[in-house]
Amino acid sequence: MNLKQTVGIEAANYVKDGMIVGLGTGSTAYYMIEELGRRVKEEELSIVGVPTSIASRKQALDLGIPVKSIDEVSHVDLTIDGADEISADFQGIKGGGAALLFEKIVATYSKQVIWIVDEAKMVQKLGGFPLPVEVVPYGEEQLFRLFEAKGYQPTFRMINTFEKKITDCGHSIIDLHLDTIEDPFVLAKELDHTVGVVEHGLFLNMADTVIVGKADGPLTIQASKK
């Protein structure tokens, strides 16, 4: 069993009967959804899943997990999702799977958020992982030049040499190669106020619990929000 699978299974234990559960996206969240599907089938666990991507929605339905959109529920009891990087103060970068907009919406309306990662994702400061910025196609080249001028080393997310990655919402992604983000809150505010930016991958003060996959077993950490 790999580290991603161990934390996915561990996190699924937090899901109780009757919960509305945010279903994350990505290779680690995949194992969590698989375990929830097993529990639905074998333990008759009764839950409603709120998927954060088309891929997670399809996986859940294939496993027999009932799903609803975020607009069809009054709240989300618990969201379990992966992360691409988590700093020492429990801030995160997400969006490597291009689902950051839906992921942030679902997390925002969740009573509790659990992030599941392998230990390689734990860092002192954010920035080693490229920061995804979801942008509307109209004006995206202007945004790209703006980010270049700021020294953010932008690249368009591509699926091949000629074709840009398009999100579930029909947007493009510009990845910012920053190396180190000294103050994620200042950068988040800047991006929030940049016209044409739909969302960015800085997930700040969102995680309540982090489950880290380690060789000797999963480590559960209670995150302290600022």
Backbone as numpy.savetxt, mean C-alpha at the origin, in Angstrom:
# Nx Ny Nz CAx CAy CAz Cx Cy Cz
8.14 -22.21 3.80 7.29 -21.01 3.80 8.18 -19.76 3.80
7.96 -18.85 2.86 8.80 -17.66 2.78 8.32 -16.59 3.78
9.14 -15.54 3.94 8.84 -14.52 4.95 7.53 -13.80 4.66
7.27 -13.53 3.38 6.03 -12.85 3.03 4.81 -13.69 3.40
4.93 -14.99 3.20 3.82 -15.88 3.54 3.60 -15.94 5.05
4.68 -15.95 5.81 4.52 -16.04 7.27 3.82 -14.81 7.84
4.18 -13.61 7.35 3.53 -12.41 7.88 2.10 -12.27 7.35
1.87 -12.76 6.14 0.50 -12.73 5.60 -0.44 -13.59 6.43
0.01 -14.76 6.80 -0.80 -15.67 7.62 -0.96 -15.10 9.03
0.12 -14.55 9.59 0.05 -13.96 10.93 -0.96 -12.82 10.97
-0.93 -11.96 9.96 -1.84 -10.81 9.94 -3.29 -11.24 9.79
-3.52 -12.30 9.05 -4.89 -12.78 8.85 -5.53 -13.23 10.15
-4.71 -13.55 11.16 -5.25 -13.94 12.47 -5.96 -12.79 13.18
-5.66 -11.55 12.77 -6.29 -10.39 13.38 -7.73 -10.18 12.89
-8.09 -10.87 11.84 -9.43 -10.71 11.26 -10.42 -11.59 12.01
-11.47 -10.96 12.50 -12.48 -11.67 13.27 -13.81 -11.71 12.50
-14.66 -12.62 12.94 -15.96 -12.81 12.31 -16.75 -11.49 12.30
-17.35 -11.17 11.17 -18.19 -9.98 11.05 -17.45 -8.72 10.63
-16.14 -8.80 10.48 -15.35 -7.61 10.14 -15.50 -7.19 8.67
-15.35 -5.89 8.45 -15.15 -5.35 7.11 -13.65 -5.10 6.99
-13.01 -5.75 6.01 -11.56 -5.82 5.96 -11.03 -5.21 4.67
-10.14 -4.24 4.81 -9.45 -3.70 3.65 -8.40 -4.68 3.17
-8.48 -5.05 1.90 -7.58 -6.05 1.32 -6.50 -5.34 0.51
-5.28 -5.40 1.01 -4.18 -4.71 0.34 -3.82 -5.33 -0.99
-2.80 -4.75 -1.61 -2.36 -5.16 -2.93 -0.86 -5.43 -2.89
-0.42 -6.44 -3.63 1.00 -6.72 -3.73 1.34 -8.15 -3.34
2.62 -8.46 -3.44 3.05 -9.84 -3.26 2.91 -10.34 -1.83
3.00 -9.46 -0.84 2.82 -9.88 0.56 1.33 -9.96 0.91
0.57 -8.95 0.48 -0.88 -8.97 0.73 -1.53 -10.17 0.06
-0.95 -10.63 -1.02 -1.49 -11.81 -1.72 -1.64 -13.00 -0.76
-0.61 -13.23 0.06 -0.65 -14.38 0.98 -1.68 -14.17 2.07
-1.86 -12.93 2.50 -2.89 -12.63 3.51 -4.28 -12.92 2.96
-4.53 -12.52 1.71 -5.83 -12.77 1.10 -6.04 -14.27 0.91
-4.99 -14.98 0.53 -5.08 -16.44 0.39 -5.48 -17.08 1.72
-4.88 -16.63 2.81 -5.20 -17.19 4.12 -6.63 -16.85 4.54
-7.08 -15.65 4.23 -8.47 -15.29 4.53 -9.42 -16.16 3.72
-9.07 -16.43 2.48 -9.90 -17.32 1.66 -9.98 -18.71 2.25
-8.85 -19.18 2.78 -8.86 -20.50 3.44 -9.77 -20.48 4.65
-9.69 -19.40 5.44 -10.52 -19.33 6.65 -12.01 -19.21 6.31
-12.32 -18.50 5.26 -13.72 -18.40 4.82 -14.25 -19.77 4.44
-13.43 -20.53 3.75 -13.86 -21.85 3.28 -13.87 -22.90 4.39
-12.79 -22.95 5.17 -12.62 -24.03 6.14 -13.19 -23.70 7.52
-13.19 -22.42 7.90 -13.64 -22.03 9.23 -14.97 -21.29 9.20
-15.52 -21.14 8.01 -16.77 -20.40 7.81 -16.68 -18.98 8.38
-15.51 -18.38 8.22 -15.32 -16.99 8.62 -16.22 -16.10 7.77
-16.96 -15.22 8.43 -17.89 -14.32 7.73 -17.31 -12.91 7.75
-16.84 -12.45 6.59 -16.27 -11.11 6.47 -16.71 -10.49 5.15
-16.46 -9.19 5.03 -16.61 -8.49 3.76 -15.27 -7.85 3.45
-14.76 -8.08 2.25 -13.49 -7.50 1.86 -13.69 -6.22 1.06
-12.85 -5.25 1.30 -12.84 -4.02 0.50 -11.49 -3.98 -0.22
-11.46 -4.39 -1.48 -10.18 -4.50 -2.20 -9.61 -3.13 -2.56
-8.27 -3.09 -2.66 -7.58 -1.86 -3.02 -7.08 -1.87 -4.46
-7.48 -2.87 -5.22 -7.09 -2.94 -6.63 -7.97 -3.95 -7.35
-7.96 -3.89 -8.65 -8.68 -4.87 -9.46 -8.12 -6.26 -9.21
-6.79 -6.36 -9.07 -6.17 -7.67 -8.85 -6.60 -8.28 -7.52
-6.63 -7.48 -6.46 -7.04 -8.00 -5.15 -8.52 -8.37 -5.15
-9.31 -7.61 -5.87 -10.75 -7.91 -5.97 -10.96 -9.27 -6.64
-10.24 -9.50 -7.74 -10.38 -10.77 -8.45 -9.92 -11.93 -7.59
-8.79 -11.76 -6.90 -8.29 -12.83 -6.04 -9.29 -13.16 -4.95
-9.85 -12.12 -4.31 -10.81 -12.35 -3.24 -12.05 -13.09 -3.75
-12.59 -12.63 -4.86 -13.79 -13.28 -5.42 -13.50 -14.73 -5.79
-12.33 -14.98 -6.37 -11.97 -16.35 -6.75 -11.89 -17.26 -5.52
-11.58 -16.67 -4.36 -11.46 -17.46 -3.13 -12.77 -17.53 -2.34
-13.82 -16.88 -2.84 -15.10 -16.91 -2.17 -15.27 -15.87 -1.08
-14.42 -14.83 -1.09 -14.55 -13.74 -0.12 -15.50 -12.71 -0.69
-16.62 -12.40 -0.03 -17.52 -11.35 -0.52 -16.81 -10.00 -0.51
-17.04 -9.19 -1.53 -16.37 -7.89 -1.59 -17.37 -6.77 -1.83
-17.00 -5.59 -1.34 -17.74 -4.37 -1.61 -16.73 -3.26 -1.88
-17.16 -2.21 -2.53 -16.29 -1.07 -2.73 -16.29 -0.20 -1.47
-15.37 0.73 -1.39 -15.29 1.60 -0.22 -16.56 2.43 -0.06
-17.26 2.71 -1.14 -18.48 3.51 -1.07 -19.71 2.70 -0.67
-19.55 1.39 -0.59 -20.68 0.53 -0.22 -20.64 0.12 1.25
-19.64 0.62 1.98 -19.53 0.31 3.41 -19.49 1.61 4.20
-19.89 1.54 5.47 -19.87 2.73 6.32 -18.49 3.01 6.89
-17.66 1.96 6.97 -16.32 2.07 7.55 -15.57 0.81 7.20
-14.32 0.76 7.56 -13.50 -0.45 7.44 -12.93 -0.74 8.83
-13.15 -1.95 9.32 -12.65 -2.30 10.66 -11.13 -2.41 10.69
-10.58 -3.04 9.66 -9.15 -3.33 9.65 -8.68 -3.43 8.21
-7.58 -2.74 7.90 -6.93 -2.90 6.60 -5.57 -3.54 6.81
-5.28 -4.55 6.01 -3.97 -5.21 6.05 -3.34 -5.04 4.68
-2.13 -4.49 4.66 -1.49 -4.18 3.39 0.01 -4.28 3.54
0.69 -4.42 2.43 2.14 -4.41 2.44 2.66 -2.99 2.41
3.97 -2.86 2.40 4.62 -1.55 2.26 5.96 -1.79 1.56
6.42 -0.77 0.87 7.69 -0.88 0.15 8.86 -0.45 1.02
8.59 0.41 1.98 9.62 0.87 2.90 8.94 1.40 4.15
9.50 1.10 5.33 8.99 1.63 6.59 10.17 2.18 7.37
10.07 3.44 7.79 11.16 4.08 8.51 11.11 3.72 10.00
12.14 4.15 10.70 12.25 3.84 12.14 11.11 4.45 12.94
10.50 5.54 12.43 9.36 6.15 13.13 8.02 5.74 12.51
8.04 4.64 11.76 6.83 3.98 11.24 6.07 4.80 10.19
6.79 5.64 9.45 6.22 6.24 8.25 6.52 5.30 7.08
5.73 5.40 6.00 5.87 4.42 4.94 5.87 4.99 3.54
6.49 4.24 2.64 6.33 4.44 1.20 5.60 3.23 0.66
4.53 3.50 -0.09 3.76 2.45 -0.74 3.50 2.87 -2.19
3.12 1.90 -2.99 2.79 2.20 -4.38 3.63 1.48 -5.41
4.50 0.57 -4.93 5.28 -0.23 -5.86 4.42 -1.07 -6.78
3.21 -1.39 -6.30 2.26 -2.15 -7.11 1.28 -1.28 -7.86
1.50 0.04 -7.82 0.70 1.02 -8.57 -0.73 1.15 -8.07
-0.99 0.76 -6.81 -2.35 0.83 -6.27 -2.44 1.87 -5.14
-1.52 2.82 -5.11 -1.43 3.72 -3.96 -2.68 4.55 -3.72
-3.39 4.97 -4.76 -4.57 5.81 -4.57 -5.66 5.04 -3.83
-6.02 3.86 -4.33 -7.05 3.06 -3.66 -6.58 2.64 -2.28
-5.30 2.29 -2.15 -4.76 1.87 -0.85 -4.89 2.98 0.19
-4.59 4.22 -0.22 -4.66 5.32 0.74 -6.10 5.66 1.09
-7.00 5.59 0.11 -8.41 5.84 0.38 -8.94 4.83 1.41
-8.69 3.55 1.18 -9.20 2.52 2.08 -8.57 2.66 3.47
-7.27 2.93 3.53 -6.61 3.09 4.83 -7.17 4.28 5.60
-7.50 5.35 4.88 -8.02 6.56 5.52 -9.32 6.30 6.26
-10.15 5.40 5.73 -11.45 5.12 6.33 -11.43 3.85 7.19
-10.23 3.45 7.62 -10.07 2.23 8.42 -9.85 2.57 9.89
-10.45 1.79 10.76 -10.25 1.97 12.20 -8.86 1.51 12.63
-8.32 0.54 11.92 -7.00 0.01 12.26 -6.28 -0.38 10.97
-4.97 -0.14 10.93 -4.17 -0.47 9.76 -2.97 -1.31 10.20
-2.81 -2.45 9.55 -1.65 -3.31 9.78 -0.83 -3.36 8.49
0.48 -3.12 8.62 1.38 -3.30 7.49 2.16 -4.59 7.69
2.33 -5.34 6.61 3.06 -6.60 6.67 4.23 -6.53 5.67
5.44 -6.79 6.18 6.64 -6.66 5.35 7.67 -7.70 5.78
8.64 -7.94 4.89 9.82 -8.68 5.32 10.83 -7.69 5.87
11.81 -8.16 6.62 12.69 -7.26 7.37 13.52 -6.35 6.49
13.70 -6.69 5.21 14.47 -5.84 4.30 13.78 -4.50 4.05
12.47 -4.43 4.32 11.72 -3.18 4.08 11.84 -2.18 5.22
12.44 -2.59 6.33 12.60 -1.71 7.48 13.90 -0.91 7.34
13.78 0.42 7.36 14.94 1.31 7.14 14.94 2.41 8.19
16.05 3.13 8.29 16.12 4.28 9.20 15.31 5.45 8.65
15.60 5.82 7.40 14.90 6.92 6.75 14.35 6.46 5.40
13.22 7.04 5.01 12.62 6.72 3.72 13.43 7.30 2.58
13.24 6.74 1.39 13.82 7.33 0.18 14.63 6.38 -0.66
15.11 5.30 -0.08 15.84 4.32 -0.88 14.97 3.70 -1.95
13.70 3.47 -1.60 12.73 2.99 -2.57 12.17 4.20 -3.31
12.10 4.16 -4.64 11.58 5.31 -5.40 10.16 5.67 -4.96
9.91 6.96 -4.77 8.61 7.42 -4.30 7.64 7.54 -5.47
6.54 6.74 -5.48 5.58 6.84 -6.57 4.69 8.08 -6.43
4.49 8.76 -7.54 3.58 9.89 -7.59 2.60 9.64 -8.74
1.32 9.50 -8.39 0.29 9.25 -9.40 -0.20 10.57 -9.96
-0.17 10.69 -11.29 -0.48 11.97 -11.93 -1.49 11.77 -13.05
-2.28 12.83 -13.32 -3.19 12.77 -14.46 -2.35 12.88 -15.74
-2.74 12.19 -16.80 -1.95 12.23 -18.04 -1.83 13.63 -18.64
-2.88 14.44 -18.51 -2.84 15.78 -19.08 -1.89 16.66 -18.26
-0.80 17.04 -18.87 0.20 17.84 -18.16 1.28 17.04 -17.49
1.32 15.74 -17.72 2.29 14.90 -17.01 3.74 15.23 -17.40
3.94 15.64 -18.66 5.29 16.00 -19.07 5.74 17.30 -18.38
4.79 18.20 -18.14 5.12 19.42 -17.40 5.53 19.07 -15.96
4.79 18.17 -15.36 5.14 17.72 -14.00 6.51 17.06 -13.98
6.76 16.25 -14.99 8.05 15.56 -15.08 9.20 16.58 -15.10
9.03 17.63 -15.93 10.07 18.66 -16.01 10.20 19.43 -14.70
9.07 19.65 -14.02 9.11 20.31 -12.72 9.91 19.49 -11.71
9.65 18.19 -11.68 10.37 17.32 -10.75 11.86 17.25 -11.11
12.17 17.27 -12.41 13.57 17.30 -12.84 14.26 18.56 -12.32
13.58 19.69 -12.46 14.16 20.97 -12.03 14.40 20.98 -10.52
13.60 20.27 -9.78 13.76 20.21 -8.33 14.83 19.20 -7.90
15.37 18.46 -8.87 16.40 17.49 -8.55 15.87 16.18 -8.01
14.61 15.86 -8.33 13.98 14.65 -7.79 14.24 13.40 -8.63
14.97 13.54 -9.72 15.34 12.40 -10.59 14.12 11.54 -10.95
13.14 12.13 -11.65 11.92 11.40 -11.97 12.10 10.43 -13.13
11.34 9.35 -13.08 11.20 8.44 -14.22 9.74 8.03 -14.32
9.24 7.89 -15.53 7.90 7.36 -15.69 7.92 5.86 -15.43
6.93 5.36 -14.72 6.77 3.92 -14.54 6.36 3.31 -15.88
7.12 2.34 -16.35 6.89 1.73 -17.66 6.58 0.24 -17.50
5.81 -0.29 -18.45 5.61 -1.75 -18.48 6.46 -2.39 -19.57
6.92 -1.58 -20.50 7.93 -2.00 -21.46 8.61 -0.74 -22.00
9.45 -0.88 -22.99 10.24 0.25 -23.48 9.38 1.40 -23.97
8.21 1.08 -24.50 7.41 2.10 -25.18 6.10 2.46 -24.47
5.71 1.68 -23.46 4.36 1.82 -22.89 4.43 2.15 -21.41
3.78 3.25 -21.03 3.74 3.65 -19.63 2.78 2.78 -18.83
3.10 2.56 -17.58 2.19 1.88 -16.67 1.00 2.79 -16.39
-0.20 2.24 -16.52 -1.42 2.98 -16.23 -2.10 2.35 -15.02
-2.50 3.17 -14.06 -3.14 2.67 -12.85 -4.58 2.25 -13.11
-5.20 1.63 -12.10 -6.60 1.22 -12.23 -7.51 2.41 -12.50
-7.06 3.61 -12.15 -7.85 4.83 -12.36 -7.51 5.52 -13.68
-6.60 4.96 -14.44 -6.25 5.56 -15.73 -5.19 6.65 -15.65
-4.42 6.67 -14.56 -3.38 7.68 -14.38 -2.00 7.10 -14.66
-1.03 8.00 -14.81 0.37 7.60 -14.95 1.05 7.67 -13.58
2.23 7.05 -13.50 3.03 7.12 -12.28 4.42 7.64 -12.63
4.83 8.67 -11.90 6.20 9.16 -11.97 6.89 8.75 -10.67
7.98 8.00 -10.78 8.75 7.58 -9.61 9.86 8.59 -9.37
9.98 9.05 -8.13 11.01 10.00 -7.74 12.14 9.26 -7.03
13.35 9.39 -7.55 14.50 8.68 -7.00 15.26 9.65 -6.10
14.93 9.61 -4.81 15.37 10.66 -3.88 16.50 10.22 -2.96
16.77 8.95 -2.88 17.81 8.37 -2.01 17.46 8.51 -0.52
17.30 9.74 -0.04 16.91 9.95 1.36 15.89 11.08 1.43
14.81 10.85 2.15 13.80 11.89 2.38 13.99 12.37 3.82
14.53 13.56 3.96 14.84 14.07 5.30 13.57 14.39 6.10
12.58 14.97 5.43 11.33 15.31 6.11 10.15 14.90 5.23
9.62 13.70 5.44 8.52 13.22 4.60 7.28 14.11 4.68
7.05 14.74 5.83 5.85 15.56 5.99 5.92 16.82 5.13
7.09 17.42 5.04 7.26 18.60 4.18 7.08 18.21 2.72
7.67 17.09 2.30 7.54 16.64 0.92 6.09 16.27 0.59
5.43 15.62 1.52 4.02 15.25 1.30 3.16 16.49 1.10
3.39 17.51 1.90 2.62 18.75 1.76 2.88 19.40 0.42
4.13 19.39 -0.02 4.48 19.96 -1.33 3.75 19.22 -2.45
3.80 17.91 -2.41 3.14 17.11 -3.47 1.63 17.26 -3.42
1.07 17.35 -2.21 -0.38 17.54 -2.07 -0.84 18.84 -2.74
0.04 19.82 -2.81 -0.32 21.13 -3.36 0.19 21.32 -4.80
0.66 20.25 -5.42 1.14 20.33 -6.80 0.02 19.94 -7.75
-0.39 20.87 -8.57 -1.50 20.63 -9.50 -1.13 19.52 -10.49
-2.04 18.58 -10.66 -1.81 17.44 -11.55 -1.43 16.17 -10.82
-0.97 16.32 -9.57 -0.68 15.16 -8.73 -1.99 14.65 -8.12
-2.31 13.42 -8.38 -3.52 12.81 -7.82 -3.24 12.29 -6.41
-2.13 11.60 -6.25 -1.76 11.04 -4.94 -0.29 10.69 -4.98
0.30 10.52 -3.81 1.70 10.12 -3.71 1.82 8.97 -2.73
2.99 8.33 -2.75 3.18 7.12 -1.96 3.69 7.31 -0.56
3.67 8.54 -0.04 4.01 8.75 1.36 2.78 8.49 2.22
2.83 7.43 3.00 1.74 7.06 3.90 2.20 7.39 5.31
1.73 8.52 5.82 2.27 9.07 7.05 1.25 8.97 8.19
1.73 8.51 9.34 0.88 8.35 10.54 -0.35 7.49 10.25
-0.16 6.41 9.52 -1.29 5.56 9.14 -1.26 4.19 9.79
-0.08 3.65 10.02 0.01 2.27 10.52 -0.16 2.21 12.03
-1.00 1.30 12.50 -1.14 1.03 13.93 -0.22 -0.10 14.37
-0.04 -1.06 13.47 0.75 -2.26 13.77 1.58 -2.62 12.54
2.82 -3.04 12.78 3.68 -3.54 11.71 4.10 -4.96 12.07
3.90 -5.88 11.14 4.33 -7.26 11.34 5.49 -7.51 10.38
6.65 -7.82 10.94 7.89 -7.95 10.16 8.27 -9.42 10.06
8.47 -9.87 8.84 8.90 -11.24 8.62 10.39 -11.39 8.88
10.74 -12.28 9.82 12.13 -12.54 10.15 12.38 -14.03 10.07
13.65 -14.40 9.97 14.00 -15.81 9.81 13.49 -16.66 10.96
13.45 -16.08 12.17 13.02 -16.85 13.33 11.53 -16.67 13.64
10.80 -16.06 12.72 9.36 -15.90 12.89 8.95 -14.45 12.82
7.65 -14.20 12.66 7.17 -12.83 12.52 7.29 -12.04 13.83
7.68 -10.77 13.70 7.79 -9.85 14.82 6.70 -8.80 14.70
5.88 -8.66 15.72 4.79 -7.68 15.71 5.19 -6.46 16.53
5.08 -5.28 15.90 5.47 -4.03 16.53 4.25 -3.10 16.52
3.97 -2.51 17.67 2.92 -1.50 17.73 3.52 -0.14 17.35
3.03 0.43 16.29 3.57 1.69 15.80 3.07 2.85 16.66
3.94 3.80 16.90 3.56 4.98 17.67 3.32 6.12 16.69
2.07 6.57 16.58 1.74 7.66 15.67 2.09 8.99 16.31
2.53 9.93 15.46 2.87 11.27 15.97 1.61 12.04 16.26
